[in-house]
């Protein structure tokens, strides 16, 4: 999954990802993209959030958050409408997935679990 590879490549810490979801849980969502998707800012290591990364997350409050895609604000202003439709479809599948399906995806390293 692109989100896992992006986070590893850019050295985004689990703590930064937890903070992004923590802000969402408190109602501080950077952008609600509809269809269960949100966009959150994540800081670059050693820097702030404003010039950092943007992550697309399939999100259901207090239940599940799946990081689908990440990009640097300096590389891309925003995702395209086609990408948004694709992420909504992928996100809907992950939000509807059973615990067993999520477990297999973690075992297969398609997803990386980030615990609180």
Secondary structure, 3 states (H helix, E strand, C coil): CHHHHHHHHCCCCHHHHHHHHHHHHCCCCCEEEECCEEEEEECCCCCCCCCCEEEEEEEECCCEEEEEEEEECCCCCCCCHHHHHHHHHHHHHHHHCCHHHHHHHHHCCCCCCCCC
